[in-house]
Amino acid sequence: MEYEIELKLLTNEKAGEVIEKKLLSQLNASVTQETQRLTNHYFDTPDRTLRQHDIGLRIRGNNQKFEQTLKTAGKSMGGLHQRPEYNVQLDGSKKQNVDVPTLRLFPLSAWPNTIDVDDLQAKIETLFTTHFERRIYLLTFSDGNIVELVWDLGEVTSGNKSVPICEIELELKKGSTAALFNIAKRIVCLLPITIGNDSKAALGYNLCDGSPVKKFEQYQQILPKNMQIEAEEFVRLLTFLLQDFQMFSAEIRRHHSLKLAANIKQILNALVDNFEGFSHHFPCSSLKLIHMKLKTLVDDWFLVTQQNDKNAIHDVLVRAQTTQLQLDIVQCLVERPWSSNI
């Protein structure tokens, strides 16, 4: 089993050129480069057993070499994904099936107790495919950090429907997550970037079954300042709020509405209030700086929504400062700088 730690960034078709002509020269890293043309078939049952368990199952083909992969439920925090991954190389010459995954090749411990593997085997079918060119840059830094930067360009297809793939993935191979965020913040300075929360499998399911309806969840959005609160409670709530902000930001870019704008305003105000409370209970310069940047974003959001200018609203959400701020929040919640002051 591998345990991948990955940051996904959505961008445009110019990313490949910018990476090679501008980014790599800034990183001061040893670079090993490879290009692959990948085809992936994703599988599930008609009643979506795997999706209900947040499991991804695929067979990947690359130059007549095949690999079946199982990704099980993990953790996601504002675009940083951590998931267990099981990979099995397939050999067609040994009469291994390269068209449908053989589930018994994965360790039994990989499966939830609620899944009958043999029953699942009999029901799985191909739902959708992805086809894309992948440029891989393995970055080795003098401090020992190793990061794989991947640029994918292609599409997800299901029947006669398709959606584009245009994304950068940063995967930590060795070292500190700070290396991921440092590279991501450099990329944001060079390209239009938004944070990617949906995997390629999620894009495929949305293509097959339709995008799930985004609902504004009602929960306690502000923790009180006048009582002792554990840091984990702030981390949990801020993670929810950030993911809600990213979800509704993506939704309003697709379908503008005053209701979505109001939801985003409420979420931003809750982020401001909770970062203020967090820094009150756990004094830390990183928390205070994020709080100040959030207040600026709230002021800007108020102005563009008062004008009801769709283009201005879009620009605020995709501008570099907004993406940088989201990366700052995720990095802060992952690295926990307040812990050194406790």
C-alpha positions as CSV (number, residue, x, y, z in Angstrom):
1,M,0.0,0.0,0.0
2,E,1.1,3.5,-0.8
3,Y,-0.2,6.6,1.0
4,E,-0.3,9.5,-1.3
5,I,-0.3,13.2,-0.2
6,E,-1.4,15.3,-3.2
7,L,-2.3,18.9,-3.9
8,K,-4.5,19.4,-7.1
9,L,-4.5,22.7,-9.0
10,L,-6.9,23.5,-11.9
11,T,-5.5,25.7,-14.7
12,N,-5.5,26.3,-18.4
13,E,-3.8,24.8,-21.5
14,K,-0.8,27.2,-21.3
15,A,0.4,25.5,-18.1
16,G,2.8,23.1,-19.8
17,E,4.7,25.9,-21.5
18,V,4.8,28.0,-18.3
19,I,6.1,25.1,-16.3
20,E,9.0,24.4,-18.7
21,K,9.9,28.0,-19.6
22,K,9.4,29.8,-16.2
23,L,8.7,27.5,-13.2
24,L,11.4,24.9,-13.4
25,S,14.2,27.5,-13.5
26,Q,12.9,29.1,-10.3
27,L,12.9,25.9,-8.2
28,N,16.6,25.2,-7.8
29,A,15.9,21.4,-8.0
30,S,17.2,18.5,-10.0
31,V,14.6,17.6,-12.6
32,T,13.8,14.2,-14.1
33,Q,11.2,14.4,-16.9
34,E,8.9,11.9,-18.5
35,T,5.9,12.1,-20.8
36,Q,3.1,9.4,-20.8
37,R,-0.1,9.0,-22.7
38,L,-2.6,7.4,-20.4
39,T,-5.9,5.7,-20.8
40,N,-7.9,4.8,-17.7
41,H,-11.1,2.7,-17.3
42,Y,-13.0,3.3,-14.1
43,F,-15.4,0.7,-12.7
44,D,-18.3,0.4,-10.3
45,T,-21.5,-1.5,-9.9
46,P,-24.9,-0.3,-11.3
47,D,-25.9,0.8,-7.8
48,R,-22.6,2.6,-7.3
49,T,-21.4,0.5,-4.4
50,L,-17.8,1.8,-4.6
51,R,-18.9,5.5,-4.8
52,Q,-21.0,5.0,-1.7
53,H,-17.8,3.9,0.1
54,D,-15.7,6.7,-1.4
55,I,-13.6,4.1,-3.3
56,G,-12.0,4.5,-6.7
57,L,-11.2,1.5,-8.9
58,R,-9.5,1.7,-12.3
59,I,-7.2,0.0,-14.8
60,R,-4.6,2.3,-16.3
61,G,-2.9,1.6,-19.7
62,N,0.4,3.1,-20.8
63,N,2.2,1.9,-23.8
64,Q,0.7,-1.6,-23.5
65,K,1.6,-1.8,-19.8
66,F,-1.4,-2.1,-17.4
67,E,-1.9,-1.5,-13.7
68,Q,-5.1,-1.9,-11.6
69,T,-5.5,0.6,-8.7
70,L,-7.7,0.8,-5.7
71,K,-8.0,4.1,-3.9
72,T,-9.9,3.9,-0.6
73,A,-11.4,6.7,1.6
74,G,-8.9,9.1,2.9
75,K,-8.8,12.7,4.1
76,S,-9.2,15.9,2.2
77,M,-8.5,19.4,3.4
78,G,-9.1,22.3,1.0
79,G,-7.5,20.6,-2.0
80,L,-4.8,18.6,-0.1
81,H,-5.7,15.0,-0.5
82,Q,-4.4,12.0,1.5
83,R,-5.6,8.6,0.4
84,P,-4.4,5.0,0.7
85,E,-3.6,3.6,-2.7
86,Y,-3.1,-0.1,-3.8
87,N,-1.5,-0.8,-7.1
88,V,-1.1,-4.1,-8.9
89,Q,0.9,-4.5,-12.2
90,L,-1.0,-6.7,-14.7
91,D,0.7,-8.9,-17.3
92,G,-1.6,-9.9,-20.2
93,S,1.0,-12.5,-21.3
94,K,0.3,-14.4,-18.1
95,K,-3.4,-14.4,-18.9
96,Q,-4.2,-11.7,-16.3
97,N,-7.3,-9.8,-17.2
98,V,-6.4,-6.3,-18.4
99,D,-10.0,-5.4,-19.2
100,V,-11.7,-5.9,-15.8
101,P,-9.9,-5.6,-12.4
102,T,-9.3,-8.9,-10.5
103,L,-10.3,-7.7,-7.1
104,R,-8.7,-10.6,-5.2
105,L,-5.3,-9.3,-6.3
106,F,-5.7,-6.5,-3.8
107,P,-5.1,-7.4,-0.1
108,L,-8.3,-8.3,1.7
109,S,-7.5,-5.7,4.4
110,A,-8.0,-2.9,1.7
111,W,-11.7,-3.5,1.6
112,P,-14.3,-2.3,4.1
113,N,-16.1,-5.0,6.1
114,T,-19.3,-4.0,4.4
115,I,-18.2,-5.1,1.0
116,D,-18.4,-8.7,-0.3
117,V,-15.4,-8.8,-2.7
118,D,-16.7,-11.8,-4.7
119,D,-20.1,-10.3,-5.0
120,L,-18.6,-7.0,-6.1
121,Q,-16.5,-8.8,-8.7
122,A,-19.5,-10.2,-10.4
123,K,-21.2,-6.8,-10.6
124,I,-18.5,-4.3,-11.6
125,E,-18.6,-2.7,-15.1
126,T,-16.9,0.1,-16.9
127,L,-18.5,3.5,-16.2
128,F,-16.3,6.0,-17.9
129,T,-12.7,6.5,-19.2
130,T,-10.1,9.2,-19.1
131,H,-7.5,9.9,-21.9
132,F,-4.8,12.4,-21.3
133,E,-1.2,13.3,-21.9
134,R,0.8,13.4,-18.6
135,R,4.1,15.3,-18.3
136,I,5.9,14.2,-15.1
137,Y,8.6,16.3,-13.5
138,L,10.3,14.6,-10.5
139,L,11.9,17.4,-8.4
140,T,14.7,16.6,-6.0
141,F,15.8,19.4,-3.7
142,S,19.1,19.8,-1.9
143,D,17.3,19.7,1.5
144,G,16.0,16.1,0.8
145,N,12.5,17.0,-0.3
146,I,11.2,15.1,-3.3
147,V,8.0,16.3,-5.1
148,E,6.4,14.9,-8.2
149,L,4.9,17.7,-10.4
150,V,2.4,16.3,-12.9
151,W,0.7,18.2,-15.7
152,D,-2.3,16.5,-17.2
153,L,-4.2,17.6,-20.4
154,G,-7.0,15.5,-21.9
155,E,-10.6,14.5,-21.2
156,V,-13.0,12.3,-19.3
157,T,-15.6,10.6,-21.5
158,S,-18.7,8.6,-20.9
159,G,-20.7,7.6,-23.9
160,N,-21.1,10.8,-26.1
161,K,-20.4,13.1,-23.2
162,S,-17.0,14.5,-22.2
163,V,-15.4,17.1,-19.9
164,P,-11.8,18.5,-20.2
165,I,-8.9,17.6,-17.9
166,C,-6.5,20.5,-17.4
167,E,-4.8,20.2,-14.0
168,I,-1.5,20.2,-12.1
169,E,-0.9,17.7,-9.4
170,L,1.8,18.0,-6.8
171,E,2.6,14.8,-4.9
172,L,4.9,14.6,-1.9
173,K,7.3,11.7,-2.4
174,K,9.6,12.5,0.5
175,G,10.0,15.2,3.0
176,S,7.8,18.1,4.3
177,T,4.4,19.2,3.0
178,A,5.9,22.8,3.0
179,A,7.7,21.8,-0.2
180,L,4.3,21.2,-1.9
181,F,2.9,24.6,-0.8
182,N,6.1,26.4,-1.8
183,I,5.8,25.1,-5.3
184,A,2.1,25.7,-5.5
185,K,2.5,29.3,-4.5
186,R,5.1,29.8,-7.2
187,I,2.7,28.3,-9.7
188,V,-0.1,30.7,-8.6
189,C,2.2,33.6,-9.4
190,L,2.6,32.4,-12.9
191,L,-0.8,31.0,-14.0
192,P,-4.5,31.4,-13.3
193,I,-5.1,28.7,-10.7
194,T,-8.0,27.4,-8.7
195,I,-7.9,24.7,-6.1
196,G,-9.1,21.3,-7.2
197,N,-11.2,19.2,-4.8
198,D,-12.6,16.7,-7.3
199,S,-10.6,13.7,-8.5
200,K,-10.7,12.5,-12.1
201,A,-13.0,9.7,-10.8
202,A,-15.4,12.3,-9.3
203,L,-15.4,14.2,-12.6
204,G,-16.4,10.9,-14.3
205,Y,-19.1,10.1,-11.8
206,N,-20.5,13.6,-12.3
207,L,-20.5,13.1,-16.0
208,C,-22.4,9.8,-15.7
209,D,-24.8,10.6,-12.9
210,G,-25.0,14.3,-12.9
211,S,-23.3,16.7,-10.4
212,P,-24.6,16.3,-6.9
213,V,-26.8,19.1,-5.7
214,K,-24.7,21.5,-3.6
215,K,-26.6,22.3,-0.4
216,F,-25.7,25.0,2.2
217,E,-25.1,23.0,5.4
218,Q,-26.4,24.6,8.6
219,Y,-24.0,24.0,11.5
220,Q,-22.4,26.0,14.3
221,Q,-20.3,28.3,12.3
222,I,-18.7,30.4,15.0
223,L,-17.0,29.1,18.1
224,P,-17.3,31.3,21.2
225,K,-14.3,33.3,22.5
226,N,-15.4,33.3,26.1
227,M,-14.8,29.5,26.8
228,Q,-11.8,27.2,26.5
229,I,-11.8,25.4,23.1
230,E,-9.4,22.8,21.9
231,A,-7.4,23.6,18.7
232,E,-8.8,20.5,17.0
233,E,-12.3,22.1,17.2
234,F,-11.1,25.1,15.3
235,V,-9.3,23.0,12.7
236,R,-12.4,20.9,12.2
237,L,-14.7,23.8,11.7
238,L,-12.3,25.9,9.6
239,T,-11.8,22.8,7.3
240,F,-15.5,22.6,6.8
241,L,-15.8,26.3,6.1
242,L,-12.9,26.3,3.6
243,Q,-14.4,23.3,1.7
244,D,-17.8,25.0,1.6
245,F,-16.1,28.2,0.3
246,Q,-14.4,26.2,-2.5
247,M,-17.5,24.3,-3.3
248,F,-19.8,27.3,-3.6
249,S,-17.0,29.3,-5.4
250,A,-16.9,26.6,-8.1
251,E,-20.7,26.5,-8.3
252,I,-21.2,30.3,-8.7
253,R,-18.6,30.3,-11.5
254,R,-20.8,27.8,-13.3
255,H,-24.2,29.1,-12.4
256,H,-24.4,32.7,-11.0
257,S,-27.0,33.4,-8.4
258,L,-27.6,35.9,-5.6
259,K,-28.3,33.0,-3.2
260,L,-24.9,31.5,-3.9
261,A,-23.2,34.9,-3.4
262,A,-25.0,35.3,-0.1
263,N,-23.9,31.8,1.0
264,I,-20.3,32.7,0.2
265,K,-20.6,36.0,2.1
266,Q,-21.8,34.0,5.2
267,I,-18.9,31.5,4.9
268,L,-16.3,34.2,4.5
269,N,-17.7,36.1,7.6
270,A,-17.5,32.8,9.6
271,L,-13.9,32.2,8.5
272,V,-13.0,35.8,9.6
273,D,-14.7,35.3,13.0
274,N,-13.2,31.9,13.6
275,F,-9.7,32.8,12.7
276,E,-10.0,35.8,15.1
277,G,-11.2,33.4,17.8
278,F,-8.5,30.9,16.9
279,S,-5.7,33.5,17.3
280,H,-7.3,34.7,20.5
281,H,-7.1,31.2,22.1
282,F,-3.8,30.3,20.4
283,P,-1.8,33.4,19.6
284,C,0.2,32.9,16.4
285,S,1.4,35.2,13.7
286,S,0.3,32.9,10.9
287,L,-3.3,32.9,12.2
288,K,-3.3,36.7,12.5
289,L,-2.0,37.2,9.0
290,I,-4.6,34.9,7.5
291,H,-7.3,36.8,9.5
292,M,-6.1,40.1,8.0
293,K,-6.2,38.7,4.4
294,L,-9.6,37.2,5.0
295,K,-11.0,40.6,6.1
296,T,-9.7,42.1,2.8
297,L,-11.4,39.4,0.8
298,V,-14.7,40.0,2.7
299,D,-14.5,43.7,1.9
300,D,-13.8,43.0,-1.8
301,W,-16.6,40.4,-1.9
302,F,-19.0,43.0,-0.4
303,L,-18.1,45.5,-3.2
304,V,-18.5,43.1,-6.2
305,T,-21.7,41.6,-4.9
306,Q,-23.2,45.0,-4.2
307,Q,-22.6,45.8,-7.9
308,N,-23.9,42.3,-8.9
309,D,-21.1,42.2,-11.5
310,K,-20.7,38.6,-12.6
311,N,-17.3,39.2,-14.2
312,A,-16.0,41.0,-11.2
313,I,-17.3,38.2,-8.9
314,H,-15.5,35.6,-11.1
315,D,-12.3,37.7,-11.1
316,V,-12.2,37.9,-7.2
317,L,-12.6,34.1,-6.9
318,V,-9.9,33.2,-9.4
319,R,-7.4,35.9,-8.7
320,A,-4.0,34.9,-7.4
321,Q,-4.5,36.5,-4.0
322,T,-7.6,34.4,-3.3
323,T,-5.9,31.2,-4.3
324,Q,-2.8,32.1,-2.3
325,L,-5.0,32.7,0.7
326,Q,-6.6,29.3,0.4
327,L,-3.2,27.7,0.2
328,D,-2.1,29.6,3.3
329,I,-5.1,28.4,5.2
330,V,-4.5,24.7,4.2
331,Q,-0.8,24.9,5.0
332,C,-1.6,26.5,8.4
333,L,-4.1,23.8,9.3
334,V,-1.7,21.1,8.2
335,E,1.5,22.4,9.8
336,R,-0.1,23.8,13.0
337,P,2.3,26.6,13.7
338,W,0.3,27.5,16.9
339,S,1.5,24.2,18.5
340,S,5.0,25.7,19.2
341,N,3.4,28.4,21.4
342,I,1.4,25.9,23.5
